[in-house]
Amino acid sequence: MFPTKKKIVTSYKENAIQIAVYLNDIGATSPKKLREFNSGKKTLSILYSNFYGWFQRVDRGIYDITVKGKQELMNFPGLVKKYEKYLKKRRETAEDTEKK
């Protein structure tokens, strides 16, 4: 039996994937808005350093996902699904709150 090759994802990369999923879903936005979705304390640092080339600054304090970032998300379907599910749940919770 041969060992399978499984990608190891560092916490930094997982956080970058999380931010990329959020930007892909909600569009260009600020790090502050992303942190409202629990993207973490390093959100601004990850966007600013852009280590993987997944993000671009589109205006002062506003970032978006690049074409490369969108393509890279396809390599992490499990994490993408996890963070899309989180966003969906947040939206449903917000809608329920608005109805009350």
Secondary structure, 3 states (H helix, E strand, C coil): CCCCCCCCCCHHHHHHHHHHHHHHHHCCECHHHHHCCCCCCCHHHHHHHCCCCCEEEEECCEEEECHHHHHHHCCCHHHHHHHHHHHHHHHHHHHHHHHC
